[in-house]
Amino acid sequence: MSSLATLKKRMLANPDVKAEYEAQAPEFELARELIAARARAGLTQEQLADKMQTTQSTIARMESGRSLPSLRTLARYAEATGSRAVVRLEAAERVRVVSTKRVTKAKPAKRV
């Protein structure tokens, strides 16, 4: 196992780190999609920036996952790469938490 993979595994063993890592998954997934669209179009970041009338650093920030583009910017990115943007809302996975604690009914309070 590479040292990076070992480090990642060790870091993700911490529940707090793992929760934060998983919380950022949508941003990184979007970044991967943006990079894939640009690659399919055969464009460099600079060429794409010219088509979108923006800067290469703006494209780099979007593709890094550090900033979330607006829907309007996503549409411009898609048009410039010959792609189409699709937004979809999906039902969240339902997670059932089962407690190992025994639940007892509370006795009604006595009136005095």
Backbone as ProteinMPNN parsed JSONL, in Angstrom:
{"seq_chain_A": "MSSLATLKKRMLANPDVKAEYEAQAPEFELARELIAARARAGLTQEQLADKMQTTQSTIARMESGRSLPSLRTLARYAEATGSRAVVRLEAAERVRVVSTKRVTKAKPAKRV", "coords_chain_A": {"N_chain_A": [[0.846, -1.172, 0.0], [0.54, 2.22, -0.809], [2.154, 5.124, 0.629], [0.467, 7.34, 0.736], [-2.08, 6.173, 0.526], [-2.032, 4.691, 2.86], [-1.866, 6.718, 4.778], [-4.326, 8.01, 4.276], [-6.126, 5.974, 4.979], [-5.528, 5.715, 7.706], [-6.193, 8.29, 8.618], [-8.943, 8.388, 8.039], [-9.906, 6.641, 9.868], [-10.507, 8.041, 12.082], [-13.487, 9.159, 13.401], [-14.471, 11.837, 13.256], [-12.909, 13.043, 11.259], [-13.564, 11.382, 9.138], [-16.314, 11.943, 8.846], [-16.242, 14.635, 8.038], [-14.807, 14.372, 5.663], [-16.591, 12.814, 4.145], [-18.676, 14.629, 4.023], [-17.716, 16.45, 2.213], [-17.792, 15.137, -0.159], [-19.763, 15.582, -2.291], [-18.839, 18.026, -3.457], [-16.326, 17.288, -4.428], [-17.089, 15.338, -6.238], [-18.478, 16.876, -8.122], [-16.325, 18.425, -9.02], [-14.776, 16.44, -10.285], [-16.518, 15.812, -12.396], [-16.535, 18.235, -13.815], [-13.859, 18.422, -14.659], [-13.733, 16.134, -16.257], [-15.548, 16.809, -18.314], [-14.229, 18.975, -19.493], [-11.931, 17.669, -20.363], [-13.028, 15.86, -22.218], [-13.797, 17.689, -24.126], [-11.375, 18.459, -25.008], [-9.957, 20.685, -24.121], [-7.773, 23.109, -22.624], [-7.423, 24.557, -19.336], [-7.043, 27.276, -19.671], [-7.925, 27.723, -22.33], [-10.612, 27.044, -22.029], [-11.364, 28.993, -20.183], [-11.103, 31.291, -21.79], [-13.194, 30.826, -23.624], [-15.335, 31.006, -21.895], [-15.126, 33.566, -21.084], [-13.685, 34.277, -18.763], [-11.266, 33.83, -16.138], [-8.297, 31.739, -16.068], [-7.627, 30.989, -13.493], [-10.083, 31.03, -12.199], [-11.361, 28.853, -13.379], [-9.645, 26.852, -12.467], [-10.142, 26.986, -9.69], [-12.842, 26.164, -9.601], [-12.58, 23.554, -10.568], [-11.082, 22.426, -8.591], [-12.689, 21.91, -6.486], [-12.841, 23.586, -4.386], [-14.494, 25.782, -4.491], [-17.927, 26.338, -4.997], [-19.614, 26.498, -7.99], [-22.152, 28.676, -9.366], [-25.457, 27.832, -10.599], [-25.858, 29.076, -13.029], [-23.22, 29.551, -13.846], [-22.364, 26.904, -14.078], [-23.949, 26.138, -16.243], [-22.848, 27.763, -18.258], [-20.268, 26.689, -18.307], [-20.84, 24.096, -19.137], [-21.913, 24.601, -21.704], [-19.654, 25.722, -22.967], [-18.008, 23.513, -23.056], [-19.312, 21.8, -24.675], [-21.187, 20.224, -23.491], [-24.004, 19.212, -21.438], [-25.648, 20.54, -18.656], [-27.001, 18.891, -15.871], [-29.264, 18.845, -13.285], [-30.184, 17.127, -10.422], [-32.337, 16.032, -7.912], [-32.175, 13.718, -5.423], [-33.691, 11.194, -3.388], [-32.649, 10.952, -0.068], [-30.582, 8.423, 1.326], [-32.055, 6.221, 3.545], [-31.219, 5.8, 6.808], [-31.281, 3.532, 9.309], [-31.145, 3.715, 12.667], [-30.294, 1.647, 15.182], [-30.783, 1.214, 18.504], [-28.906, 0.013, 21.227], [-29.673, 0.218, 23.74], [-31.964, -0.451, 26.348], [-35.337, 0.332, 26.205], [-37.634, 1.777, 28.345], [-40.936, 2.317, 29.518], [-41.943, 5.412, 30.799], [-43.135, 6.037, 34.057], [-46.241, 7.474, 34.932], [-46.3, 10.727, 36.424], [-46.994, 11.287, 39.899], [-49.707, 13.043, 41.232], [-49.785, 15.613, 43.576]], "CA_chain_A": [[0.0, 0.0, 0.0], [1.353, 3.433, -0.872], [2.124, 5.916, 1.855], [-0.722, 8.187, 0.7], [-3.217, 5.317, 0.845], [-1.906, 4.356, 4.279], [-2.233, 7.923, 5.52], [-5.776, 8.203, 4.118], [-6.799, 4.956, 5.788], [-5.329, 6.061, 9.113], [-6.957, 9.506, 8.908], [-10.382, 8.099, 7.982], [-10.276, 5.853, 11.043], [-11.039, 9.018, 13.032], [-14.873, 9.436, 12.994], [-14.66, 13.25, 12.908], [-12.272, 13.256, 9.957], [-14.361, 10.652, 8.149], [-17.56, 12.685, 8.634], [-15.924, 15.826, 7.242], [-14.423, 13.869, 4.333], [-17.823, 12.419, 3.46], [-19.473, 15.836, 3.787], [-17.163, 17.142, 1.046], [-17.887, 14.26, -1.333], [-20.457, 16.185, -3.442], [-17.993, 19.022, -4.107], [-15.29, 16.591, -5.189], [-17.746, 14.671, -7.366], [-18.702, 17.92, -9.113], [-15.015, 18.767, -9.586], [-14.417, 15.365, -11.231], [-17.374, 15.967, -13.58], [-16.07, 19.394, -14.571], [-12.592, 18.061, -15.31], [-14.044, 15.156, -17.31], [-16.179, 17.53, -19.428], [-13.178, 19.746, -20.167], [-11.055, 16.713, -21.053], [-13.763, 15.379, -23.403], [-13.799, 18.772, -25.112], [-9.996, 18.665, -25.456], [-9.587, 22.061, -23.813], [-6.996, 23.424, -21.433], [-8.139, 25.495, -18.476], [-6.946, 28.607, -20.284], [-8.822, 27.763, -23.487], [-11.976, 27.058, -21.514], [-11.578, 30.319, -19.598], [-11.338, 32.215, -22.906], [-14.546, 30.573, -24.14], [-16.309, 31.446, -20.895], [-14.803, 34.959, -20.775], [-13.277, 34.351, -17.367], [-9.826, 33.597, -15.996], [-7.86, 30.364, -15.844], [-7.662, 30.709, -12.055], [-11.476, 30.735, -11.859], [-11.587, 27.466, -13.806], [-8.88, 26.008, -11.545], [-10.863, 26.935, -8.403], [-14.036, 25.318, -9.77], [-12.162, 22.172, -10.759], [-10.426, 21.926, -7.382], [-13.708, 21.595, -5.487], [-12.754, 24.562, -3.297], [-15.603, 26.722, -4.568], [-19.074, 25.806, -5.721], [-20.12, 27.45, -8.981], [-23.606, 28.854, -9.432], [-26.073, 27.07, -11.694], [-25.602, 29.835, -14.26], [-21.83, 29.273, -14.235], [-22.334, 25.51, -14.554], [-24.538, 26.116, -17.588], [-21.847, 28.339, -19.15], [-19.191, 25.699, -18.389], [-21.354, 23.008, -19.977], [-21.994, 25.083, -23.09], [-18.292, 25.903, -23.481], [-17.383, 22.194, -23.251], [-20.168, 20.978, -25.53], [-21.902, 19.309, -22.597], [-25.22, 19.805, -20.89], [-25.705, 20.423, -17.2], [-28.214, 18.245, -15.372], [-29.378, 18.916, -11.83], [-31.152, 16.117, -9.999], [-32.461, 15.857, -6.467], [-32.495, 12.326, -5.131], [-34.046, 10.904, -2.007], [-31.508, 10.545, 0.749], [-30.66, 7.055, 1.824], [-32.57, 6.174, 4.904], [-30.362, 5.028, 7.7], [-32.014, 3.175, 10.509], [-30.256, 3.576, 13.808], [-30.844, 0.723, 16.168], [-30.142, 1.435, 19.789], [-28.703, -1.198, 22.028], [-30.199, 0.498, 25.07], [-33.325, -0.936, 26.594], [-36.26, 1.446, 26.393], [-38.725, 1.464, 29.266], [-41.945, 3.368, 29.578], [-41.882, 6.223, 32.02], [-44.339, 5.969, 34.87], [-46.838, 8.816, 35.071], [-45.981, 11.415, 37.68], [-48.09, 11.341, 40.876], [-50.141, 14.385, 41.578], [-49.802, 15.841, 45.023]], "C_chain_A": [[0.893, 1.237, 0.0], [1.223, 4.238, 0.411], [0.909, 6.834, 1.897], [-1.965, 7.378, 1.068], [-3.213, 4.932, 2.325], [-2.331, 5.536, 5.146], [-3.74, 8.157, 5.465], [-6.542, 7.22, 4.999], [-6.703, 5.293, 7.269], [-6.167, 7.292, 9.497], [-8.457, 9.22, 8.956], [-10.845, 7.185, 9.107], [-10.837, 6.756, 12.138], [-12.453, 9.396, 12.578], [-15.118, 10.89, 12.593], [-14.085, 13.561, 11.533], [-13.103, 12.589, 8.871], [-15.655, 11.394, 7.834], [-17.319, 13.915, 7.768], [-15.555, 15.441, 5.816], [-15.671, 13.518, 3.524], [-18.715, 13.616, 3.16], [-18.994, 16.587, 2.549], [-17.278, 16.332, -0.241], [-18.633, 14.901, -2.501], [-19.617, 17.227, -4.185], [-16.921, 18.347, -4.963], [-15.877, 15.841, -6.39], [-18.015, 15.679, -8.487], [-17.385, 18.295, -9.791], [-14.576, 17.723, -10.616], [-15.226, 15.479, -12.519], [-16.913, 17.129, -14.454], [-14.796, 19.059, -15.337], [-12.841, 17.089, -16.463], [-14.66, 15.845, -18.525], [-15.136, 18.321, -20.212], [-12.258, 18.825, -20.954], [-11.729, 16.172, -22.317], [-13.743, 16.417, -24.517], [-12.394, 19.058, -25.645], [-9.497, 20.079, -25.21], [-8.669, 22.138, -22.604], [-7.853, 24.348, -20.567], [-8.132, 26.893, -19.099], [-7.875, 28.739, -21.487], [-10.284, 27.829, -23.038], [-12.308, 28.428, -20.92], [-11.847, 31.352, -20.691], [-12.749, 32.054, -23.454], [-15.62, 31.093, -23.189], [-16.125, 32.914, -20.517], [-14.548, 35.146, -19.274], [-11.783, 34.087, -17.307], [-9.521, 32.117, -15.769], [-7.929, 30.025, -14.36], [-9.086, 30.42, -11.572], [-11.807, 29.287, -12.212], [-10.875, 26.523, -12.832], [-9.588, 25.884, -10.198], [-12.095, 26.043, -8.504], [-13.64, 23.841, -9.843], [-11.462, 21.583, -9.533], [-11.443, 21.483, -6.334], [-13.701, 22.565, -4.322], [-13.877, 25.581, -3.332], [-16.711, 26.099, -5.408], [-19.578, 26.848, -6.716], [-21.645, 27.558, -8.908], [-24.158, 27.997, -10.572], [-25.837, 27.765, -13.03], [-24.177, 29.565, -14.758], [-21.684, 27.835, -14.732], [-22.887, 25.404, -15.966], [-23.551, 26.688, -18.607], [-20.686, 27.366, -19.372], [-19.619, 24.568, -19.329], [-21.393, 23.426, -21.444], [-20.603, 25.193, -23.716], [-17.589, 24.575, -23.739], [-18.218, 21.279, -24.14], [-20.921, 19.922, -24.737], [-23.257, 19.922, -22.25], [-25.23, 19.539, -19.398], [-27.045, 19.817, -16.811], [-28.185, 18.326, -13.854], [-30.478, 17.948, -11.428], [-31.157, 16.067, -8.478], [-32.915, 14.43, -6.226], [-32.87, 12.178, -3.673], [-32.794, 10.455, -1.268], [-31.692, 9.101, 1.169], [-31.158, 7.096, 3.252], [-31.689, 5.26, 5.729], [-31.155, 4.776, 8.965], [-31.018, 2.931, 11.627], [-30.956, 2.7, 14.831], [-30.065, 0.901, 17.454], [-29.995, 0.112, 20.515], [-29.199, -0.991, 23.449], [-31.629, -0.003, 25.178], [-34.21, 0.27, 26.881], [-37.375, 0.989, 27.32], [-39.7, 2.624, 29.268], [-41.809, 4.114, 30.887], [-43.213, 6.106, 32.751], [-44.918, 7.37, 34.97], [-46.514, 9.418, 36.42], [-47.204, 11.436, 38.585], [-48.429, 12.785, 41.155], [-50.212, 14.506, 43.083], [-50.879, 16.808, 45.388]], "O_chain_A": [[1.886, 1.293, 0.726], [0.284, 4.045, 1.183], [0.368, 7.089, 2.974], [-2.807, 7.845, 1.835], [-4.266, 4.858, 2.959], [-3.061, 5.372, 6.123], [-4.362, 8.464, 6.482], [-7.495, 7.598, 5.681], [-7.684, 5.171, 8.003], [-6.774, 7.327, 10.567], [-9.162, 9.748, 9.815], [-12.046, 6.975, 9.282], [-11.559, 6.291, 13.02], [-12.612, 9.908, 11.47], [-15.899, 11.147, 11.676], [-14.709, 14.264, 10.738], [-13.319, 13.167, 7.805], [-16.055, 11.465, 6.671], [-18.103, 14.204, 6.864], [-15.952, 16.116, 4.867], [-15.785, 13.888, 2.355], [-19.431, 13.622, 2.159], [-19.778, 17.285, 1.905], [-16.892, 16.811, -1.306], [-18.169, 14.775, -3.635], [-19.676, 17.304, -5.412], [-16.643, 18.781, -6.081], [-15.232, 15.726, -7.431], [-17.806, 15.374, -9.661], [-17.343, 18.463, -11.009], [-14.07, 18.069, -11.683], [-14.694, 15.271, -13.609], [-16.898, 17.025, -15.681], [-14.672, 19.375, -16.521], [-12.227, 17.211, -17.524], [-14.325, 15.499, -19.658], [-15.155, 18.338, -21.443], [-11.851, 19.147, -22.07], [-11.088, 16.04, -23.359], [-13.679, 16.076, -25.698], [-12.231, 19.804, -26.611], [-8.709, 20.612, -25.991], [-8.773, 21.334, -21.678], [-8.881, 24.856, -21.015], [-9.137, 27.603, -19.042], [-8.541, 29.762, -21.644], [-11.085, 28.576, -23.6], [-13.4, 28.956, -21.131], [-12.725, 32.2, -20.535], [-13.427, 33.046, -23.718], [-16.675, 31.558, -23.619], [-16.892, 33.446, -19.715], [-15.105, 36.031, -18.625], [-11.108, 34.121, -18.336], [-10.381, 31.35, -15.334], [-8.255, 28.893, -14.002], [-9.273, 29.645, -10.633], [-12.455, 28.584, -11.437], [-11.442, 25.51, -12.421], [-9.632, 24.797, -9.622], [-12.367, 25.254, -7.599], [-14.295, 22.986, -9.247], [-11.271, 20.37, -9.453], [-11.098, 20.76, -5.4], [-14.463, 22.397, -3.371], [-14.186, 26.189, -2.307], [-16.451, 25.421, -6.402], [-19.931, 27.96, -6.324], [-22.327, 26.643, -8.446], [-23.402, 27.5, -11.407], [-25.637, 27.104, -14.049], [-23.96, 29.373, -15.954], [-20.962, 27.58, -15.696], [-22.354, 24.662, -16.792], [-23.43, 26.154, -19.709], [-20.183, 27.235, -20.488], [-18.859, 24.143, -20.199], [-20.952, 22.681, -22.319], [-20.403, 24.8, -24.866], [-16.671, 24.514, -24.557], [-17.87, 20.115, -24.336], [-21.249, 18.855, -25.257], [-23.603, 21.008, -22.715], [-24.867, 18.456, -18.938], [-28.088, 20.183, -17.353], [-27.209, 17.929, -13.216], [-31.562, 17.943, -12.01], [-30.103, 16.061, -7.842], [-33.929, 13.993, -6.77], [-32.419, 12.947, -2.824], [-31.99, 9.679, -1.786], [-32.813, 8.622, 1.343], [-30.72, 7.917, 4.058], [-31.453, 4.103, 5.381], [-31.639, 5.708, 9.608], [-30.161, 2.052, 11.538], [-32.067, 2.99, 15.275], [-28.843, 0.756, 17.485], [-30.844, -0.776, 20.426], [-29.154, -1.909, 24.268], [-32.393, 0.024, 24.214], [-33.869, 1.122, 27.702], [-37.985, -0.058, 27.104], [-39.32, 3.773, 29.044], [-41.588, 3.522, 31.943], [-44.277, 6.079, 32.133], [-44.175, 8.346, 35.08], [-46.459, 8.719, 37.432], [-48.328, 11.583, 38.106], [-47.55, 13.636, 41.294], [-50.655, 13.587, 43.772], [-51.05, 17.127, 46.565]]}, "name": "protein", "num_of_chains": 1, "seq": "MSSLATLKKRMLANPDVKAEYEAQAPEFELARELIAARARAGLTQEQLADKMQTTQSTIARMESGRSLPSLRTLARYAEATGSRAVVRLEAAERVRVVSTKRVTKAKPAKRV"}
